[in-house]
Every structure is written in C-alpha cells, then in structure tokens.
Amino acid sequence: MNGLLDIFGNSQGLQGLLSPEQLKSVQDNSLINAGLAIMAASRGGQPGTGRASLGNALLQGLQAGQGAYQSGIESQVANVLTAQK
C-alpha cells in the first residue's frame, strides 16, 4: 500500500513531526477522495456530455487524492505547531 500512497507524496520527512495515526488518517482520506473523484468522473459530467475516458477519470482521481493529501498534511502540521505554542 505504501507504493500507491507514494504517488500522493512521500511522508518520510514528516514521521518525526506527525504520529503514525495522523499520517494514516491523511493517507486514508487521500485514497477516499481519489476513489470518489474517479467514481464521479466515470458517471460523466453534465447530462448529455457523455462519460469521461478511463484515463481522464484516473487523472481526476489522482488530482483529487493529491489535493486531499497536501491539504491534510498542511492541516496536521498546523495542528502540531499550534499545540506546541
């Protein structure tokens, strides 16, 4: 599973700052967002526009997963830094 999650970002540099549970939560949310975006893209956009291609659906899913991963990491790091003040 780590190989798949590496497409969203390598969290090795964050292991001293974030707990394994925090990293897993971010990774889980990234995969959920990727899956939901793929499902949404596979159903098609506006009525009458047809379905997205497999490649386009995967691209949309990966972009959603990457965005969720990045915002999740930023949020977790901000929480840790706030707690240290």
C-alpha positions as CSV (number, residue, x, y, z in Angstrom):
1,M,0.0,0.0,0.0
2,N,2.9,2.4,0.7
3,G,3.8,2.3,-3.0
4,L,0.4,3.5,-4.1
5,L,0.4,6.2,-1.4
6,D,3.8,7.5,-2.5
7,I,2.1,9.0,-5.6
8,F,0.4,11.5,-3.3
9,G,3.7,12.4,-1.5
10,N,6.4,10.8,0.5
11,S,5.8,11.2,4.2
12,Q,9.2,10.0,5.4
13,G,10.3,13.5,6.3
14,L,7.2,14.0,8.4
15,Q,7.5,10.9,10.6
16,G,9.2,12.8,13.4
17,L,6.6,15.6,13.4
18,L,3.4,13.6,12.8
19,S,2.3,10.5,14.5
20,P,1.7,7.3,12.5
21,E,-2.0,7.7,13.2
22,Q,-2.0,11.2,11.8
23,L,-0.2,10.1,8.7
24,K,-2.5,7.1,8.2
25,S,-5.5,9.4,8.5
26,V,-4.2,11.7,5.8
27,Q,-3.4,8.8,3.6
28,D,-6.8,7.2,4.1
29,N,-8.6,10.5,3.3
30,S,-6.4,10.9,0.1
31,L,-7.5,7.5,-1.1
32,I,-11.1,8.1,-0.3
33,N,-11.0,11.4,-2.2
34,A,-9.3,9.8,-5.2
35,G,-11.8,7.0,-5.3
36,L,-14.8,9.4,-5.1
37,A,-13.4,11.6,-7.8
38,I,-12.9,8.5,-10.1
39,M,-16.4,7.4,-9.4
40,A,-17.8,10.9,-10.2
41,A,-15.8,11.2,-13.4
42,S,-16.9,7.7,-14.6
43,R,-20.5,8.8,-14.3
44,G,-19.9,11.7,-16.7
45,G,-20.2,15.4,-16.2
46,Q,-23.2,17.4,-17.3
47,P,-26.1,15.5,-18.7
48,G,-25.6,14.8,-22.4
49,T,-21.8,15.2,-22.3
50,G,-21.1,11.5,-22.1
51,R,-18.7,9.7,-19.9
52,A,-15.0,10.6,-19.3
53,S,-12.4,8.2,-20.6
54,L,-10.7,5.9,-18.2
55,G,-7.5,7.9,-18.4
56,N,-9.4,11.1,-17.7
57,A,-11.3,9.6,-14.8
58,L,-8.0,8.3,-13.3
59,L,-6.4,11.7,-13.8
60,Q,-9.2,13.4,-11.9
61,G,-9.0,10.9,-9.1
62,L,-5.2,11.3,-8.8
63,Q,-5.5,15.0,-8.7
64,A,-8.2,14.9,-6.0
65,G,-6.1,12.5,-4.0
66,Q,-3.0,14.7,-4.3
67,G,-5.0,17.7,-3.2
68,A,-6.5,15.9,-0.2
69,Y,-3.1,14.6,0.8
70,Q,-1.5,18.1,0.6
71,S,-4.2,19.9,2.5
72,G,-4.4,17.1,5.1
73,I,-0.6,17.3,5.7
74,E,-0.8,21.1,5.9
75,S,-3.7,20.8,8.4
76,Q,-2.0,18.2,10.6
77,V,1.3,20.1,10.7
78,A,-0.5,23.4,11.6
79,N,-2.3,21.5,14.4
80,V,1.0,20.2,15.7
81,L,2.6,23.6,15.5
82,T,-0.3,25.3,17.3
83,A,-0.2,22.7,20.0
84,Q,3.5,23.4,20.6
85,K,2.9,27.1,21.3
